[in-house]
Amino acid sequence: MQFSMIFEAQMANPTAEHERQVILDSVEQAVYAEEMGFDRIWAVEHHSTKWYSHMSAPEIFLTWVAARTSRIRIAHGAVCMPFNFNHPARVAERIGMLDTLSGGRLDVGAARGGTLQETSLVGADIERTKAEVEEALRIIGAAWQQDELEYDGELMKISPHPILPRPVQTPHPPLFLACSKQPSLVEAANMGVGALVLGFAGPEEVANLNKIYRDAIDARDGSQFVSTVQNNHLVALCPTIVAEDGQKARQIGARGQRFFAQSIAHWFSGGKSGIPDEAVVDGVDHVKEIQDAAEQQVAMLHEAKIPVTVNATATYNINHAYGTAEDAIGYVQKLIDAGADEIMCLIQMGTVPQEACMETIRIWGEEVIPHFRKKYGESFGA
């Protein structure tokens, strides 16, 4: 079991000045995470998704964090792997450089960058993104297996070239796949890579996703492996805000998650759902507000005659690690029981102030993480 944090560089009030501050605040949080005993930080890659994520160049963010830390692992969660976003050979070169500079602390996830807002920026063919992600992982998996990479695939051919520099971790850093849908878990298992799951729907859904992943691991025959080494690590998202005042933390978390849900819905609907509500009003019951927003989402789906699935409303589920350290410990235990190998904390959300983020990191480091280290032994989180 390991503990990590994920960074979206998400923001309400996305002025240029505030954008700069949020990015610098995220660096401060990541550096503090090492001090507080977290094992890893993840950085997403999204493009042109105002409000939702301004983390367009995670390789630079991660390098900046690596230079200011010495122990914590740094991870792409995840690189947009379709070729128009990033040529696989260039991704491999960046992997080699960052793994070298960080002393072998890098992990690499792959994603499709599947919103129309993003694919239209670089002219990616959304019908090809799935196949291109798999091919990119195969190229990265092969990049340093020999002195020179030679690749002859269905979508790309690379004549013999050395990929330099070579990473510290051999044959390459651990590989992951962002799994937003259940079939992706089977694909990740068959390719022999770790799985990054959202888990907004709660521990029961994480347990279901874990079963799909583990069953696929047990059933695979190795014919689709992308590398000579496999990674069977499942990472589950854990939205969390904690404070000494648990009720205050729940309100801050609920407001942050509502902004997250609205901003992601805006871009995944092609901008049809309206821009996210940025207002934070004192005295408003934000727990009730996100519950009302969930009901509105259901009503909208019914009106559009779209089936209401678990994933359709998951981002509005408020039952997460919000409250006190004790509340967070109880929720994390449920995720562990569900089969998660790693708890990935979502703290940095658009309306959450920096002081609340830093207090959450501190309490996790002083109370939540030590609870599980003590319970499961010194090897826990290693």
BELRATA-V784986 format. One record per residue. N is the residue number from 0. RES is the residue in one small letter. SS is DSSP state (helix for helix, strand for strand, loop for the rest). PHI is phi in radians with two decimals (NA if undefined). BURIAL is b if it has 9 or more other ideal C-beta (glycine too) atoms within 8 Angstrom, else e. Layout:
# BELRATA-V784986
n->[N | N]
res->[RES | RES]
ss->[SS | SS]
phi->[PHI | PHI]
burial->[BURIAL | BURIAL]
This chain:
# BELRATA-V784986
n->[0 | 1 | 2 | 3 | 4 | 5 | 6 | 7 | 8 | 9 | 10 | 11 | 12 | 13 | 14 | 15 | 16 | 17 | 18 | 19 | 20 | 21 | 22 | 23 | 24 | 25 | 26 | 27 | 28 | 29 | 30 | 31 | 32 | 33 | 34 | 35 | 36 | 37 | 38 | 39 | 40 | 41 | 42 | 43 | 44 | 45 | 46 | 47 | 48 | 49 | 50 | 51 | 52 | 53 | 54 | 55 | 56 | 57 | 58 | 59 | 60 | 61 | 62 | 63 | 64 | 65 | 66 | 67 | 68 | 69 | 70 | 71 | 72 | 73 | 74 | 75 | 76 | 77 | 78 | 79 | 80 | 81 | 82 | 83 | 84 | 85 | 86 | 87 | 88 | 89 | 90 | 91 | 92 | 93 | 94 | 95 | 96 | 97 | 98 | 99 | 100 | 101 | 102 | 103 | 104 | 105 | 106 | 107 | 108 | 109 | 110 | 111 | 112 | 113 | 114 | 115 | 116 | 117 | 118 | 119 | 120 | 121 | 122 | 123 | 124 | 125 | 126 | 127 | 128 | 129 | 130 | 131 | 132 | 133 | 134 | 135 | 136 | 137 | 138 | 139 | 140 | 141 | 142 | 143 | 144 | 145 | 146 | 147 | 148 | 149 | 150 | 151 | 152 | 153 | 154 | 155 | 156 | 157 | 158 | 159 | 160 | 161 | 162 | 163 | 164 | 165 | 166 | 167 | 168 | 169 | 170 | 171 | 172 | 173 | 174 | 175 | 176 | 177 | 178 | 179 | 180 | 181 | 182 | 183 | 184 | 185 | 186 | 187 | 188 | 189 | 190 | 191 | 192 | 193 | 194 | 195 | 196 | 197 | 198 | 199 | 200 | 201 | 202 | 203 | 204 | 205 | 206 | 207 | 208 | 209 | 210 | 211 | 212 | 213 | 214 | 215 | 216 | 217 | 218 | 219 | 220 | 221 | 222 | 223 | 224 | 225 | 226 | 227 | 228 | 229 | 230 | 231 | 232 | 233 | 234 | 235 | 236 | 237 | 238 | 239 | 240 | 241 | 242 | 243 | 244 | 245 | 246 | 247 | 248 | 249 | 250 | 251 | 252 | 253 | 254 | 255 | 256 | 257 | 258 | 259 | 260 | 261 | 262 | 263 | 264 | 265 | 266 | 267 | 268 | 269 | 270 | 271 | 272 | 273 | 274 | 275 | 276 | 277 | 278 | 279 | 280 | 281 | 282 | 283 | 284 | 285 | 286 | 287 | 288 | 289 | 290 | 291 | 292 | 293 | 294 | 295 | 296 | 297 | 298 | 299 | 300 | 301 | 302 | 303 | 304 | 305 | 306 | 307 | 308 | 309 | 310 | 311 | 312 | 313 | 314 | 315 | 316 | 317 | 318 | 319 | 320 | 321 | 322 | 323 | 324 | 325 | 326 | 327 | 328 | 329 | 330 | 331 | 332 | 333 | 334 | 335 | 336 | 337 | 338 | 339 | 340 | 341 | 342 | 343 | 344 | 345 | 346 | 347 | 348 | 349 | 350 | 351 | 352 | 353 | 354 | 355 | 356 | 357 | 358 | 359 | 360 | 361 | 362 | 363 | 364 | 365 | 366 | 367 | 368 | 369 | 370 | 371 | 372 | 373 | 374 | 375 | 376 | 377 | 378 | 379 | 380 | 381]
res->[m | q | f | s | m | i | f | e | a | q | m | a | n | p | t | a | e | h | e | r | q | v | i | l | d | s | v | e | q | a | v | y | a | e | e | m | g | f | d | r | i | w | a | v | e | h | h | s | t | k | w | y | s | h | m | s | a | p | e | i | f | l | t | w | v | a | a | r | t | s | r | i | r | i | a | h | g | a | v | c | m | p | f | n | f | n | h | p | a | r | v | a | e | r | i | g | m | l | d | t | l | s | g | g | r | l | d | v | g | a | a | r | g | g | t | l | q | e | t | s | l | v | g | a | d | i | e | r | t | k | a | e | v | e | e | a | l | r | i | i | g | a | a | w | q | q | d | e | l | e | y | d | g | e | l | m | k | i | s | p | h | p | i | l | p | r | p | v | q | t | p | h | p | p | l | f | l | a | c | s | k | q | p | s | l | v | e | a | a | n | m | g | v | g | a | l | v | l | g | f | a | g | p | e | e | v | a | n | l | n | k | i | y | r | d | a | i | d | a | r | d | g | s | q | f | v | s | t | v | q | n | n | h | l | v | a | l | c | p | t | i | v | a | e | d | g | q | k | a | r | q | i | g | a | r | g | q | r | f | f | a | q | s | i | a | h | w | f | s | g | g | k | s | g | i | p | d | e | a | v | v | d | g | v | d | h | v | k | e | i | q | d | a | a | e | q | q | v | a | m | l | h | e | a | k | i | p | v | t | v | n | a | t | a | t | y | n | i | n | h | a | y | g | t | a | e | d | a | i | g | y | v | q | k | l | i | d | a | g | a | d | e | i | m | c | l | i | q | m | g | t | v | p | q | e | a | c | m | e | t | i | r | i | w | g | e | e | v | i | p | h | f | r | k | k | y | g | e | s | f | g | a]
ss->[loop | strand | strand | strand | strand | strand | strand | loop | loop | loop | loop | loop | loop | loop | loop | helix | helix | helix | helix | helix | helix | helix | helix | helix | helix | helix | helix | helix | helix | helix | helix | helix | helix | helix | helix | loop | loop | loop | loop | strand | strand | strand | strand | loop | loop | loop | loop | loop | strand | loop | loop | loop | strand | loop | loop | loop | loop | helix | helix | helix | helix | helix | helix | helix | helix | helix | helix | loop | loop | loop | loop | loop | strand | strand | strand | strand | strand | strand | strand | strand | loop | loop | loop | loop | loop | loop | loop | helix | helix | helix | helix | helix | helix | helix | helix | helix | helix | helix | helix | helix | helix | loop | loop | loop | loop | strand | strand | strand | strand | strand | strand | loop | loop | loop | loop | helix | helix | helix | helix | helix | helix | helix | loop | loop | loop | loop | loop | loop | helix | helix | helix | helix | helix | helix | helix | helix | helix | helix | helix | helix | helix | helix | loop | loop | loop | loop | loop | loop | strand | strand | strand | strand | loop | loop | loop | loop | strand | strand | strand | strand | strand | loop | loop | loop | loop | loop | loop | loop | loop | loop | loop | loop | loop | loop | strand | strand | strand | strand | loop | loop | loop | helix | helix | helix | helix | helix | helix | helix | helix | helix | helix | loop | loop | strand | strand | strand | strand | loop | loop | loop | loop | loop | helix | helix | helix | helix | helix | helix | helix | helix | helix | helix | helix | helix | helix | helix | helix | helix | helix | loop | loop | loop | loop | loop | loop | loop | loop | loop | loop | loop | loop | loop | loop | strand | strand | strand | strand | strand | strand | strand | strand | strand | loop | loop | loop | helix | helix | helix | helix | helix | helix | helix | helix | helix | helix | helix | helix | helix | helix | helix | helix | helix | helix | helix | helix | helix | helix | helix | loop | loop | loop | loop | loop | loop | loop | loop | loop | loop | loop | loop | loop | loop | loop | loop | loop | helix | helix | helix | helix | helix | helix | helix | helix | helix | helix | helix | helix | helix | helix | helix | helix | helix | helix | loop | loop | loop | loop | loop | loop | helix | helix | helix | helix | helix | helix | helix | loop | loop | loop | loop | strand | strand | strand | loop | helix | helix | helix | helix | helix | helix | helix | helix | helix | helix | helix | helix | helix | loop | loop | loop | loop | strand | strand | strand | strand | strand | loop | loop | loop | loop | loop | loop | loop | helix | helix | helix | helix | helix | helix | helix | helix | helix | helix | helix | helix | helix | helix | helix | helix | helix | helix | helix | helix | helix | helix | helix | loop | loop | loop | loop | loop | loop]
phi->[NA | -2.30 | -2.19 | -2.51 | -2.31 | -2.10 | -2.09 | -1.82 | 0.91 | -1.62 | -2.74 | -1.41 | 0.91 | -1.42 | -1.29 | -1.06 | -1.16 | -1.21 | -0.99 | -1.08 | -1.16 | -1.11 | -1.13 | -1.17 | -1.08 | -1.12 | -1.07 | -1.04 | -1.11 | -1.12 | -1.15 | -1.15 | -1.04 | -1.09 | -1.05 | -1.57 | 1.62 | -1.20 | -1.55 | -2.79 | -2.16 | -1.96 | -2.23 | -1.34 | -2.28 | -2.38 | -2.30 | 1.05 | -1.80 | -0.88 | 1.37 | -1.15 | -2.74 | -1.85 | -1.57 | -1.59 | -2.29 | -1.10 | -1.09 | -1.38 | -1.00 | -1.15 | -1.13 | -1.08 | -1.18 | -1.02 | -1.21 | -1.82 | -2.31 | -2.35 | -2.09 | -1.08 | -1.38 | -2.04 | -2.52 | -1.46 | -2.23 | -2.63 | -1.21 | -1.27 | -1.58 | -0.93 | -1.05 | -1.22 | -1.35 | -2.61 | -1.14 | -0.96 | -1.15 | -1.22 | -1.05 | -1.07 | -1.09 | -1.15 | -1.05 | -1.06 | -1.20 | -1.24 | -1.16 | -1.16 | -1.14 | -1.56 | 1.30 | 1.43 | -1.93 | -1.68 | -2.18 | -2.30 | -1.76 | -2.09 | -2.52 | -1.60 | 1.03 | -1.46 | -1.38 | -1.06 | -0.97 | -1.47 | -1.13 | -1.23 | -1.10 | -1.92 | 1.28 | -1.29 | -1.48 | -1.10 | -1.30 | -1.80 | -1.07 | -1.06 | -1.15 | -1.21 | -1.09 | -1.10 | -1.15 | -1.07 | -1.11 | -1.15 | -1.16 | -1.16 | -1.09 | -1.69 | -0.97 | -2.11 | -1.25 | -2.23 | -1.06 | -2.27 | -1.48 | -2.28 | -2.36 | -2.27 | -1.94 | -1.22 | -1.90 | -2.57 | -2.20 | -2.24 | -1.27 | -0.96 | -2.56 | -1.30 | -1.79 | -2.18 | -1.35 | -1.53 | -1.27 | -1.20 | -1.36 | -1.99 | -1.36 | -2.95 | -1.09 | -0.97 | -1.89 | -2.39 | -2.22 | -1.26 | -2.03 | -1.49 | -2.29 | -1.01 | -1.03 | -1.14 | -1.16 | -1.15 | -1.09 | -1.07 | -1.06 | -1.14 | -1.39 | 1.40 | -2.08 | -1.21 | -2.11 | -1.85 | -2.03 | -1.29 | 1.31 | -1.08 | -1.27 | 1.94 | -1.02 | -1.09 | -1.22 | -1.06 | -1.07 | -1.14 | -1.13 | -1.07 | -1.11 | -1.04 | -1.15 | -1.17 | -1.07 | -1.18 | -1.09 | -1.13 | -1.60 | -1.20 | -1.94 | 1.53 | -1.24 | -1.90 | -0.98 | -1.64 | -2.67 | -1.39 | -2.05 | -2.04 | -2.34 | -1.92 | -1.86 | -1.85 | -1.90 | -2.00 | -1.20 | -2.42 | -1.03 | -2.72 | -2.39 | -2.25 | -2.76 | -1.08 | -1.61 | -1.11 | -1.14 | -1.09 | -1.08 | -1.10 | -1.16 | -1.11 | -1.12 | -1.09 | -1.16 | -1.11 | -1.21 | -1.11 | -1.11 | -1.00 | -1.10 | -1.21 | -1.27 | -1.22 | -1.13 | -1.02 | -1.47 | -1.32 | -1.69 | 1.23 | 1.48 | -1.41 | -1.51 | 1.52 | -1.29 | -1.15 | -1.32 | -1.62 | -1.24 | -1.97 | -1.85 | -1.08 | 1.55 | -1.37 | -1.44 | -1.27 | -1.12 | -1.14 | -1.07 | -1.27 | -1.15 | -1.13 | -1.12 | -1.13 | -1.13 | -1.14 | -1.11 | -1.08 | -1.08 | -1.12 | -1.15 | -1.07 | -1.09 | -1.46 | 1.00 | -1.84 | -1.00 | -1.58 | -1.74 | -1.02 | -1.21 | -1.13 | -2.11 | -1.05 | -1.18 | -1.71 | -1.23 | -1.64 | -1.48 | -2.34 | -1.47 | -1.86 | 2.29 | -1.64 | -1.02 | -1.09 | -1.07 | -1.13 | -1.06 | -1.08 | -1.24 | -1.06 | -1.03 | -1.14 | -1.21 | -1.12 | -1.09 | -1.33 | 1.92 | -1.17 | -1.53 | -2.56 | -1.78 | -1.77 | -1.33 | -1.75 | -1.96 | -1.38 | -2.09 | -0.89 | -1.81 | -1.42 | -1.20 | -1.01 | -1.14 | -1.25 | -1.10 | -1.17 | -1.14 | -1.07 | -1.06 | -1.08 | -1.19 | -1.05 | -1.24 | -1.56 | -2.21 | -1.28 | -1.07 | -1.04 | -1.01 | -1.40 | -1.07 | -1.17 | -1.18 | -1.84 | 1.78 | -1.14 | -1.33 | -1.11 | 1.48 | -1.30]
burial->[b | b | b | b | b | b | b | b | b | b | b | b | e | b | e | e | e | b | b | e | e | b | b | e | b | b | b | b | b | b | b | b | b | b | e | b | b | b | b | b | b | b | b | b | b | b | b | e | b | e | b | b | b | b | b | b | e | b | b | e | b | b | b | b | b | b | e | e | b | e | e | b | b | b | b | b | b | b | b | b | b | b | b | e | b | b | e | b | b | e | b | b | b | b | b | b | b | b | b | b | b | b | e | b | b | b | b | b | b | b | b | b | b | e | b | e | b | b | b | e | e | b | e | b | b | e | e | b | b | e | b | b | b | b | b | b | b | b | b | b | b | b | b | b | e | e | e | e | b | b | b | e | b | e | e | b | e | b | e | e | b | e | b | e | e | e | b | e | b | e | b | b | b | b | b | b | b | b | b | e | e | e | e | b | b | b | b | b | b | b | b | b | b | b | b | b | b | e | b | b | b | b | b | e | b | b | b | e | b | b | b | b | b | b | e | b | b | e | e | b | e | e | e | e | b | b | b | e | e | e | b | e | b | b | b | b | b | b | b | b | b | b | b | e | e | b | e | e | b | b | b | b | b | b | b | b | b | b | b | b | b | b | b | b | b | b | b | e | e | e | e | e | e | e | e | b | e | b | e | e | e | e | e | e | e | b | b | e | b | b | b | e | b | b | e | e | b | b | e | e | b | b | e | e | e | e | e | e | e | e | e | b | b | b | b | b | b | b | e | b | b | b | b | b | b | e | b | b | b | e | b | b | e | b | b | b | e | b | b | b | e | b | b | b | b | b | b | b | b | b | b | b | e | e | e | b | b | b | b | b | b | b | b | b | b | e | b | b | b | b | b | b | b | e | e | e | e | e | e | b | b | e]
